[in-house]
Amino acid sequence: MNIPAELRYTKDHEWVRIEGNTATIGITDFAQGELGDIVFIDIGSEGQELAHEAVFGTVEAVKTVSDLFMPVSGTVSTVNPGLADDPASVNTDPYGKGWMVKVRMSNPAEVDALLTADQYKALVGA
């Protein structure tokens, strides 16, 4: 299981890459493995300001549908355009091509409450 050290994580299995005031968000390798084959991603929150832990979209896999939760408060500035044609990129490259949204953070201090890679490894038993 891949858990990059430079990212931060949530207990809901989202990852966050911080670049300045922008957070790139996706789901973890663990989460995509638990979901199975991802067939559709619905993110209709572009341009919306969302609070920490608000639902910003859903992931549909062959077996289930799962909500996506905001790890930090902010405005969704970009939704990954490649996901519409290739939702399976979340399975094959969850930390690269499979990213989901970019968010302009309204409260960057919320990052401090996210899990480190070591804390996330302990959570998932890796």
C-alpha positions as CSV (number, residue, x, y, z in Angstrom):
1,M,0.0,0.0,0.0
2,N,1.3,3.4,-1.0
3,I,1.2,6.2,1.6
4,P,3.4,9.1,0.5
5,A,5.2,10.8,3.4
6,E,4.8,14.3,2.1
7,L,0.9,14.2,2.1
8,R,-1.6,14.7,4.9
9,Y,-4.6,12.4,5.5
10,T,-8.0,12.2,6.9
11,K,-9.8,9.5,8.9
12,D,-12.2,9.3,5.9
13,H,-9.3,8.3,3.6
14,E,-8.8,11.5,1.7
15,W,-5.2,12.8,1.0
16,V,-4.1,16.4,0.8
17,R,-1.2,17.9,-0.9
18,I,-0.5,21.5,0.2
19,E,1.1,24.0,-2.2
20,G,0.9,27.5,-0.8
21,N,-2.7,28.3,-0.2
22,T,-4.0,25.5,-2.5
23,A,-4.9,22.0,-1.3
24,T,-5.1,19.2,-3.9
25,I,-7.4,16.5,-2.7
26,G,-8.0,12.8,-3.6
27,I,-8.7,9.5,-2.0
28,T,-5.9,7.2,-0.7
29,D,-4.6,4.0,-2.2
30,F,-6.2,2.2,0.8
31,A,-9.6,3.8,0.0
32,Q,-9.5,2.9,-3.7
33,G,-8.6,-0.6,-2.8
34,E,-11.5,-0.9,-0.4
35,L,-13.9,0.5,-3.0
36,G,-12.8,-1.7,-5.9
37,D,-13.2,-0.8,-9.5
38,I,-14.3,2.9,-9.7
39,V,-16.8,3.5,-12.6
40,F,-18.0,7.0,-12.0
41,I,-17.1,10.1,-10.0
42,D,-19.6,12.9,-9.4
43,I,-18.1,16.2,-8.3
44,G,-20.5,19.1,-8.8
45,S,-18.9,21.5,-6.3
46,E,-16.6,23.5,-8.5
47,G,-16.7,27.2,-7.5
48,Q,-18.5,26.4,-4.2
49,E,-17.2,27.4,-0.8
50,L,-17.4,24.4,1.4
51,A,-16.8,23.9,5.1
52,H,-14.4,21.3,6.6
53,E,-16.0,17.8,6.4
54,A,-18.7,18.9,3.9
55,V,-19.5,16.5,1.1
56,F,-17.9,17.7,-2.1
57,G,-18.8,14.7,-4.3
58,T,-19.3,11.0,-4.6
59,V,-17.3,8.0,-5.9
60,E,-19.2,5.1,-7.5
61,A,-17.6,1.8,-7.6
62,V,-19.0,-1.5,-8.9
63,K,-20.2,-2.5,-5.4
64,T,-20.9,0.8,-3.6
65,V,-21.2,4.6,-3.7
66,S,-19.1,6.6,-1.2
67,D,-19.2,10.3,-0.2
68,L,-16.1,12.5,-0.5
69,F,-15.5,14.8,2.4
70,M,-13.6,18.1,2.5
71,P,-10.5,17.8,4.6
72,V,-10.1,21.6,4.8
73,S,-12.5,24.6,4.4
74,G,-12.2,26.5,1.2
75,T,-13.5,27.2,-2.4
76,V,-13.2,24.4,-4.9
77,S,-11.2,26.1,-7.7
78,T,-10.7,23.1,-10.0
79,V,-12.2,19.7,-10.6
80,N,-9.9,17.1,-12.3
81,P,-11.3,17.2,-15.9
82,G,-9.7,13.8,-16.6
83,L,-12.0,11.9,-14.2
84,A,-15.0,12.1,-16.4
85,D,-13.4,10.0,-19.2
86,D,-11.1,7.9,-16.9
87,P,-12.6,7.4,-13.4
88,A,-10.4,4.3,-13.1
89,S,-7.3,6.6,-12.9
90,V,-8.2,6.8,-9.2
91,N,-7.6,3.1,-9.0
92,T,-4.4,3.1,-11.0
93,D,-2.8,6.4,-9.9
94,P,-4.7,7.8,-6.8
95,Y,-1.9,10.3,-5.9
96,G,-1.2,11.4,-9.5
97,K,-3.7,11.4,-12.4
98,G,-6.5,10.4,-9.9
99,W,-6.5,13.6,-7.9
100,M,-10.1,15.0,-7.5
101,V,-10.2,18.7,-6.6
102,K,-8.0,21.7,-6.0
103,V,-9.2,24.0,-3.2
104,R,-8.2,27.6,-2.2
105,M,-8.1,27.1,1.6
106,S,-9.9,29.6,3.7
107,N,-8.4,28.4,7.0
108,P,-4.9,26.9,6.3
109,A,-4.5,26.2,10.1
110,E,-6.9,23.2,9.6
111,V,-4.0,21.4,7.9
112,D,-2.4,21.0,11.4
113,A,-5.3,18.7,12.4
114,L,-4.8,16.3,9.5
115,L,-3.0,13.0,10.0
116,T,0.7,12.6,9.1
117,A,1.6,9.6,6.9
118,D,2.7,7.7,10.0
119,Q,-0.6,8.4,11.8
120,Y,-2.5,7.3,8.7
121,K,-0.5,4.1,8.5
122,A,-1.4,3.3,12.1
123,L,-5.1,4.0,11.3
124,V,-5.2,1.6,8.4
125,G,-2.8,-1.0,9.9
126,A,-0.1,-0.6,7.3
